[in-house]
Amino acid sequence: MLGTHANRATLAVARKLVAYLLAVDRSGQEFQPRTMAEKETGCLEEQFAVPAP
């Protein structure tokens, strides 16, 4: 039974990842690498904001 739950969890994560990547792709914004200041402070709020459809 554990295998079934693990497969469902894996598929759920995969679906969320695909939805996020498609939303980012549709936004049309160019890739912007993080600056050193963002890396040091751990400020990632803008990095993970999913654009509105």
GUMIPA-208386 format. One record per residue: y, z, x of N, C-alpha, C in turn; residue in three letters; residue number from 0. Coordinates in nm, 3 decimals. Layout:
BEGIN
[pt [Y; Z; X]; [Y; Z; X]; [Y; Z; X]; Ala; NUM]
...
//
This chain:
BEGIN
[pt [-0.120; 0.000; 0.082]; [0.000; 0.000; 0.000]; [0.126; 0.000; 0.086]; Met; 0]
[pt [0.120; 0.060; 0.202]; [0.238; 0.068; 0.288]; [0.284; -0.071; 0.331]; Leu; 1]
[pt [0.190; -0.162; 0.357]; [0.224; -0.297; 0.399]; [0.307; -0.370; 0.295]; Gly; 2]
[pt [0.275; -0.350; 0.170]; [0.349; -0.416; 0.062]; [0.493; -0.368; 0.059]; Thr; 3]
[pt [0.513; -0.239; 0.073]; [0.648; -0.184; 0.072]; [0.727; -0.232; 0.193]; His; 4]
[pt [0.662; -0.239; 0.306]; [0.730; -0.285; 0.428]; [0.771; -0.432; 0.413]; Ala; 5]
[pt [0.684; -0.513; 0.352]; [0.719; -0.653; 0.331]; [0.835; -0.667; 0.234]; Asn; 6]
[pt [0.837; -0.587; 0.130]; [0.948; -0.592; 0.034]; [1.078; -0.551; 0.100]; Arg; 7]
[pt [1.073; -0.448; 0.182]; [1.194; -0.402; 0.250]; [1.244; -0.509; 0.347]; Ala; 8]
[pt [1.153; -0.573; 0.418]; [1.190; -0.679; 0.512]; [1.256; -0.794; 0.438]; Thr; 9]
[pt [1.199; -0.834; 0.326]; [1.256; -0.943; 0.247]; [1.392; -0.905; 0.190]; Leu; 10]
[pt [1.409; -0.781; 0.149]; [1.539; -0.736; 0.096]; [1.646; -0.744; 0.204]; Ala; 11]
[pt [1.614; -0.699; 0.323]; [1.709; -0.706; 0.434]; [1.741; -0.851; 0.468]; Val; 12]
[pt [1.639; -0.935; 0.470]; [1.659; -1.077; 0.501]; [1.750; -1.142; 0.397]; Ala; 13]
[pt [1.730; -1.110; 0.270]; [1.815; -1.168; 0.165]; [1.960; -1.125; 0.181]; Arg; 14]
[pt [1.982; -0.998; 0.213]; [2.119; -0.949; 0.233]; [2.183; -1.015; 0.354]; Lys; 15]
[pt [2.107; -1.032; 0.460]; [2.160; -1.097; 0.580]; [2.198; -1.242; 0.551]; Leu; 16]
[pt [2.114; -1.313; 0.480]; [2.143; -1.453; 0.445]; [2.267; -1.459; 0.356]; Val; 17]
[pt [2.279; -1.370; 0.259]; [2.397; -1.369; 0.171]; [2.524; -1.344; 0.252]; Ala; 18]
[pt [2.517; -1.251; 0.348]; [2.633; -1.222; 0.433]; [2.669; -1.345; 0.517]; Tyr; 19]
[pt [2.570; -1.406; 0.581]; [2.596; -1.521; 0.667]; [2.653; -1.639; 0.588]; Leu; 20]
[pt [2.602; -1.661; 0.467]; [2.656; -1.768; 0.384]; [2.800; -1.739; 0.342]; Leu; 21]
[pt [2.831; -1.614; 0.312]; [2.968; -1.577; 0.275]; [3.063; -1.599; 0.392]; Ala; 22]
[pt [3.019; -1.562; 0.510]; [3.102; -1.582; 0.630]; [3.122; -1.731; 0.655]; Val; 23]
[pt [3.016; -1.809; 0.638]; [3.024; -1.953; 0.660]; [3.121; -2.018; 0.561]; Asp; 24]
[pt [3.116; -1.976; 0.435]; [3.204; -2.032; 0.332]; [3.350; -1.995; 0.354]; Arg; 25]
[pt [3.377; -1.885; 0.425]; [3.515; -1.842; 0.444]; [3.594; -1.943; 0.526]; Ser; 26]
[pt [3.526; -2.020; 0.611]; [3.593; -2.123; 0.689]; [3.675; -2.071; 0.806]; Gly; 27]
[pt [3.670; -1.940; 0.830]; [3.746; -1.885; 0.943]; [3.670; -1.910; 1.072]; Gln; 28]
[pt [3.747; -1.935; 1.177]; [3.685; -1.955; 1.308]; [3.638; -1.822; 1.363]; Glu; 29]
[pt [3.538; -1.830; 1.450]; [3.485; -1.710; 1.515]; [3.590; -1.651; 1.607]; Phe; 30]
[pt [3.611; -1.519; 1.598]; [3.707; -1.450; 1.685]; [3.632; -1.338; 1.756]; Gln; 31]
[pt [3.616; -1.351; 1.888]; [3.547; -1.244; 1.961]; [3.628; -1.114; 1.957]; Pro; 32]
[pt [3.556; -1.003; 1.964]; [3.623; -0.872; 1.964]; [3.702; -0.855; 2.092]; Arg; 33]
[pt [3.815; -0.784; 2.081]; [3.896; -0.754; 2.199]; [3.839; -0.629; 2.266]; Thr; 34]
[pt [3.884; -0.605; 2.388]; [3.838; -0.485; 2.460]; [3.875; -0.358; 2.385]; Met; 35]
[pt [3.994; -0.354; 2.326]; [4.039; -0.235; 2.254]; [3.947; -0.206; 2.136]; Ala; 36]
[pt [3.905; -0.310; 2.065]; [3.815; -0.291; 1.952]; [3.679; -0.240; 1.998]; Glu; 37]
[pt [3.632; -0.289; 2.113]; [3.503; -0.245; 2.166]; [3.508; -0.098; 2.205]; Lys; 38]
[pt [3.621; -0.056; 2.266]; [3.632; 0.081; 2.313]; [3.648; 0.180; 2.198]; Glu; 39]
[pt [3.724; 0.142; 2.095]; [3.748; 0.236; 1.985]; [3.641; 0.228; 1.878]; Thr; 40]
[pt [3.563; 0.123; 1.881]; [3.459; 0.107; 1.780]; [3.514; 0.065; 1.646]; Gly; 41]
[pt [3.633; 0.010; 1.645]; [3.698; -0.035; 1.521]; [3.636; -0.166; 1.477]; Cys; 42]
[pt [3.549; -0.160; 1.376]; [3.477; -0.279; 1.333]; [3.500; -0.311; 1.185]; Leu; 43]
[pt [3.595; -0.245; 1.119]; [3.611; -0.266; 0.976]; [3.633; -0.413; 0.943]; Glu; 44]
[pt [3.718; -0.481; 1.021]; [3.747; -0.621; 0.992]; [3.626; -0.709; 1.024]; Glu; 45]
[pt [3.545; -0.671; 1.120]; [3.432; -0.751; 1.161]; [3.328; -0.762; 1.049]; Gln; 46]
[pt [3.312; -0.659; 0.969]; [3.205; -0.656; 0.872]; [3.253; -0.677; 0.728]; Phe; 47]
[pt [3.380; -0.708; 0.710]; [3.430; -0.733; 0.576]; [3.379; -0.869; 0.529]; Ala; 48]
[pt [3.310; -0.871; 0.418]; [3.258; -0.996; 0.364]; [3.367; -1.061; 0.282]; Val; 49]
[pt [3.399; -1.188; 0.310]; [3.504; -1.255; 0.235]; [3.467; -1.269; 0.087]; Pro; 50]
[pt [3.568; -1.266; 0.003]; [3.545; -1.283; -0.140]; [3.502; -1.426; -0.170]; Ala; 51]
[pt [3.411; -1.445; -0.263]; [3.364; -1.582; -0.294]; [3.471; -1.668; -0.359]; Pro; 52]
//
